[in-house]
């Protein structure tokens, strides 16, 4: 077997990446506050694609907010 295992590397990266964990928690919090959107996503798989597209399009703004949040935590 080859030593290069990209999936394992990605899993390790995301498990150890604090910013990613905070991003996930922010998403969980948002879905808890908006359960109707979460249920809509579960019922309609196209909503997952739309949500993912929106997250990718807005990722620079999300990253700025996370950086601002980190600065305020210090």
C-alpha positions as CSV (number, residue, x, y, z in Angstrom):
1,X,0.0,0.0,0.0
2,X,1.2,3.5,-0.7
3,X,2.0,5.9,2.1
4,X,0.1,8.6,0.4
5,X,-3.5,8.5,1.7
6,X,-5.2,11.8,0.9
7,X,-8.5,11.0,2.6
8,X,-6.7,10.1,5.9
9,X,-4.6,13.3,5.6
10,X,-7.7,15.4,5.0
11,X,-9.5,13.7,8.0
12,X,-6.5,14.5,10.2
13,X,-6.3,18.1,8.9
14,X,-9.9,18.7,9.7
15,X,-9.8,17.0,13.1
16,X,-6.9,19.1,14.2
17,X,-8.0,22.4,12.6
18,X,-9.5,24.6,15.3
19,X,-10.9,27.2,12.8
20,X,-12.7,24.4,11.0
21,X,-14.2,23.1,14.3
22,X,-15.4,26.6,15.1
23,X,-16.9,26.9,11.6
24,X,-18.8,23.6,12.2
25,X,-20.0,24.8,15.6
26,X,-21.3,28.0,14.0
27,X,-23.2,26.0,11.4
28,X,-24.7,23.7,14.0
29,X,-25.7,26.8,16.1
30,X,-27.3,28.4,13.0
31,X,-29.2,25.2,12.1
32,X,-30.5,24.9,15.8
33,X,-31.8,28.5,15.4
34,X,-33.3,27.7,12.0
35,X,-34.7,24.2,12.2
36,X,-37.1,24.7,9.3
37,X,-34.1,25.2,7.0
38,X,-32.4,22.1,8.3
39,X,-35.6,20.0,7.7
40,X,-35.9,21.5,4.3
41,X,-32.4,20.4,3.5
42,X,-33.1,16.9,4.7
43,X,-36.2,16.6,2.5
44,X,-34.7,18.0,-0.6
45,X,-31.1,16.9,-1.6
46,X,-30.8,19.9,-4.0
47,X,-30.9,22.2,-1.0
48,X,-27.7,20.6,0.2
49,X,-26.0,21.6,-3.1
50,X,-27.4,25.1,-2.8
51,X,-26.2,25.4,0.8
52,X,-22.8,24.2,-0.2
53,X,-22.6,26.6,-3.1
54,X,-23.6,29.5,-0.9
55,X,-21.0,28.5,1.7
56,X,-18.3,28.4,-0.9
57,X,-19.4,31.7,-2.4
58,X,-19.5,33.3,1.0
59,X,-16.4,31.7,2.4
60,X,-14.2,34.8,2.3
61,X,-16.8,36.7,4.4
62,X,-17.2,33.8,6.8
63,X,-13.4,33.6,7.2
64,X,-13.3,37.4,7.9
65,X,-16.0,36.9,10.6
66,X,-14.1,34.0,12.1
67,X,-10.9,36.1,12.2
68,X,-12.7,39.0,13.8
69,X,-14.3,36.6,16.3
70,X,-10.8,35.1,17.1
71,X,-9.4,38.6,17.7
72,X,-12.2,39.5,20.1
73,X,-11.6,36.3,22.0
74,X,-8.1,37.3,23.0
